[in-house]
Amino acid sequence: MTSPKVREILRSDLGHRYTSPDRFYLGTKFADQVEDIARRLVCDVFGSEWADVTSLSGHVADMALLSAFTRQGDKILSVNVENGGYPGITDEGYARILGLKNLYFPFDREKWNIRADETVELIRRETPKLVVLGASFILFPLPIETIARACGEAGAVLAYDGSHVLGLIAGRAFQQPLKEGARILLGSTHKSFFGPQGGIIAAFKPEGEQIRKTIFPAIVDNAHWNRIAALSAALLEARRSGRRYASQVIRNSRALAEGLDDGGVPVRCKEYGYTASHQVLLDMDRLKDAEKIPDRLQEANVIVDRGIRLGTSEMTRRGMLEKEMNEVAEIIGGIISGRGPLRLARKRVIALARKFRRIRYA
């Protein structure tokens, strides 16, 4: 959820300006300064040597990554969609267009994490060209250091798609991919990170230079300079208040998970503390009529996705704390179990939301 300042910049004069990285157009020095500020802030917040802020989305950043480091017939290793991986880089998405061979991490669904030892064996055996950590369903930090050593031995490039946990990485509350062995960090800027919709890439200089040669003009030509300026404002907010925000997001996630579990709603990974991210995953296999639950929740103004992956980022940005998570858990539990009419749950949701209108950590 973006702050009023970020929204103000997003609708500024820059929204209809146009420039180009090759300096073909003149009179664009302010747009160039905006991009330079954003790149420097990305390096500062995420600990990189190089940054690109022109990607229009996390998916476009992924396209640049795959295009820069793979060729037709190469192998890439990522999280399978069945285990919460992102389909855009699998054989359902851009990897198919590039003619790549997809390999998938051995995965422990009980712990909801990658099996590190088996992954090392897989990397040694298959020697993929590119290894991409990160997932759309992500509860716990991933074993970067172990996998990074295997990638070094096999000559594979290790990237971390932090789209969903980028705000927690910025707040030093989850894990630090570039310090733990990843060479590239990329992702969306509008999930747990509270920026406008878009993408970023942060990397060490050798990998960054390879991406720079690839991204313009093949993947990105014109960028959106109002978005880049607004992203800079969000990065400044993250640098100032990101640690408090990220820590509270995780505390809220755990409180929500505990409240749901206490109310009889099946939550994944109870034995491991439920979650260490902004997400809470319901165990769909143990829910009766699971496919109907998202629609029932929506009728009561509780918005989830079809996988019932609950996130606490927006509620936290609005100032909600653990006690509100208990109330949210009670509301959700009542809807799932069918206790009481949906119209009463909807009134309760509206009343709660009205108490929290001001954006915090801004």
N, C-alpha and C positions, 0 to 999 in steps of 0.2 A: 504494500500500500504506500503510494508516494506521498510526500509531504506537500503542503501548499506551495513552498518555494520551488520544489521540483516541477510542480504542475504549472506554475507561473512561467518558468523558463521554457517549458515544453511548448507553450503557446506564444512564444516570443517571435520577433522579426526573423530570427534564424530559420523559422519553419518554412520559409519560401526562398531561402538562399541556396546557392549551388556553387560547388567548387570541385577541384580534382587534385588528387595527390601528385600528379605530374606537373602541377603549376601552369597548366595550359591557360586557365582563366586568370585575369588580373583583378585587382580590387577586392581580394578575398583575404586580406591579412588577418582580419578578426576571426574568421572561421578557422584559419590555420592556427591561430593562438588558442582557440577553444579546443581544438583537437590535441594540441601539445599539452595543455593543462590536463586534459582527461587522461592522456597516456601516462603522464608523470604521476598522477594520482593513483592509477591502477598499479603501477610499479611500487608505489609507497604502501598502499593498502595490502597488496597480495605478495609483496616481496619478490618481484620479478626484475629482470634486467631490461626487458623489452615488452611492449604492449601494443595492441591494436584495438581500436574502439569503433571501427567502421562497420562491423558485422551487424546486419539488420535484425538478427535473432541468434539465439544459441545454435539453432540448426545450421544457419549460414556459417557460423564459426566452425561447427563440425565438418561442414563441406570443405572449408579451407584446410582444416587439419588433414582430412583424408586425401585431398588433392595434392597437398604438399609432400606427404611422406609415403604414398603408396602408388603403385602402378598396376595395371591389369594383371590378374593372376596372383597378386600378393595376398598373404593371409593377415587378417586382423583379429584381435582377441578382445571381446567385450562381454558385458552381462547379457544373458539371454532375456528376451522379452518376457518369458514365462516367470522369470525371477525378478521382474521389475526393471529390466533394462530398457534403454531408449530405442524404439524401432527405427528411428531415422538413420541410424548408422549400421543397421543389420542388413540381412539379405532381403528384408522388406523395403528398405529405404535406399540411401545414397550408395551404400556398398554394392548393391546390385547394379546400379547405373555404371559404376566404375569397373565392374567385373572382378570384384574382390571375393576372396573366400573367407567366410565368417567362421571363427572359432568362438566358443563360449566358455567362460570361467566355470570350473567346478564350483557348485554352490550349495551351501548348507541352509536349507529353508527353516530349520528349527532356530538357528542362531541368526538367520537372515543376513548372511555375510558370505564372502568368497572363501573357499577352502585354499589357504595359502600354500601348503605343501604340495597339494595336487596341482595347483596352478604352476608352481615352479617346474614340476616334472613335464607339464604340458608345454610350457615355453621352451624348455630344453629340447623336447622331442619335435615340436612343430616349427620352431623358429619363426614366429610371426614377425612381420615388418613393423606393425604398430599395435600397441596394447593400450586400450582405453578403459580406465577405471571410471566409476561413477554410475549412477542409475537414477531412474525416475522414482523408484520406491527404495528409499535409503534410510535406514534406522541408525546404523552405527558406523564409526570410522572404519575405513578399509585398510588392509595390510599392505600399505604402500612400500615400506622399506624392504620387506622380503621380496616382493614382486619386482622392485626396482633393481635389486642385485641380479635377479634372473634375467631381466631385460638387458642389463649391461653385459652379461656373459653371452647372450644370444644376439646382440647387436640390434635389439628392438628399441624403438622410440616409445617412451612411456608418457601418456597424457592422462589428465584427470578432468573429466567433464563434471564440473561442480555446479551445473545449472541449478539444482534444487537446494544445495546447501551453501551457496555462495555467500549469503548473508552471515551464516555461521562461521565460515572460513574467515571472512572479513573481520568478524568479531572475536577471532582467536578462541572460539568455543567448541570447535568440532575437530578438525585436523588441519595441518598446514602442508598441502600437497607438494609445493615447490621446495620446502625444507626437508621433506621426508623422502625425496627421490624422484618425483615426477619432473619431467622437463618442460611440460606445458600444462597450464591451467586455463580452461576455457568454460564458457557457459552463458546462460541467460542472465539478464540483469533485473528480472522482475518476478522472482519467486521468493525465496527467503531473503534475498537481497532486495532492498526497497527502492529500486530505480525504475525508470521508464522501461517499456518493452524494448529489448535489444540484446546484443551479445558483445562479449569481450574475449580477448585472447591475451594471456600473460605468459611469458616464456623466458628462458635463458637466451642469450644473444645468438648462438649458432642456430637453434631451432627457430627463433624469431626471424632471423634473416631468411631462412628457407620459406617461412610462411609469407613474409613480405614479398618475396619474388612471385609467389603463387596467387596471392589474394587479389591484387590489382593488376589489370582490369578483368581478370578471368572470373572471379567470384563476386567481388564488390566493385562497382564503379562509383556511382554517387552515393554518399552517405547522408544521413539526416542530421544536420548540424544542431537543430534545436534539441534533438534527443541526446546528442553527445554533450551539449552544454548542461542539460538536465541531469545526465549521468554524473557529470562532474560535481554537481551540487549534492547528489546522493552519496557520492564517494566521500565528500567532505563530512557529511552527516555520519557516515560509517566510521570515519577516522576519529570523530569526536565522541560518538555515542554508541558505536557498534558493539562494544564489549558488553555494555549493560543490556542492550537490546537482545543480543544473541544468547546471553546467559538466561535472561527471562523467558525467551522463546523455549529453551530446552526445559526449564523448570515447569513452564505451562504445559508442555507436551507430556511430561511425566505425570503431572497432576491430572490432566485429562485422561490419560491411560488408566491411572489408578482408580479414578472415579467411575469410569466405564466398567472396569473389571469388578469393582465393588458392587455395581448395579447389575451384574450378570451378563454384561455384553462381552463376548469373547475377543480378547486383544492378543495379538501376536507377541511373542518374546517376553512374557511375564518373568520367566526365570532369569532373564538377562537385564532386567530393569526396564523393560518395555521399549525404550527408545533413548537415543542420545542426540536426536536431531529435532527438527520442527514437525516431524511426521509421527502419526500414530496409525498403525495398520490393524484394521479389524480382521479377524479370522473368518473369511467369507464361507469357508467350508463348514463352519459350525453355526452359521446363521440360517434360520428357516426363511424360505422365500427371499434369499439374499438379493436376487436381481430386482426385487420390487422396493427394497429399502431406500435406495437413493431418491426415488420419486416421492416416497412418503415423506422423507426428510425435506425435500424441496417444497412440498406443500406447506410445511411448517416454517419456511424461510431458513432452513438449515441447508447450506449448499455444500455438497460433497461431489466426488467423482464416482464413476461406476465401480472402481476398485475399492471404494470406501477407504480412501487414504485421507485421513484427517490432518489438517495443518493448523498450527497455532500462530503463524506469522502475522496475519492481519489482526487477529484479536489482540495480540501483544502490542502491535503498533498503535492500537486504539487505547491502550492502557490497561487492559484486563490482566489480572494476576491469578494466582492459584485458586483463590476462593471463587472467582468467576468460572474457572475451568470446572470446578465441582458442579456448579449450576448447569453449565453446558452439558456435562456428562449426564446429569440427571435428566435434562430435556431429551437428549439423544436416546438415552436408555428407555425413557418412557415411550418415545415414538417407535423404536424398534420392537419393544415388547407389546405395543398396542394398548398401553395404559392411558386411558382418557382420549377425548376427541382431539384431532389435529388442530382445530381452530383455537383451542385453549393453549396448545403448545406454541402456535404461531404468535399469539398475543404475548406470551411470555418471552419469546425470542425478540419481538419488537421492543418490548419494554427494556430488556437488557441492552440491546444495541443502542437505544436512545441515551443511555447513561454514558456511553463512551463514543463521543463524536470527535474529540480532539486528537490529532496525531501526535504521538509521543516520540521521543528519541530523534527529534528534528531541530 
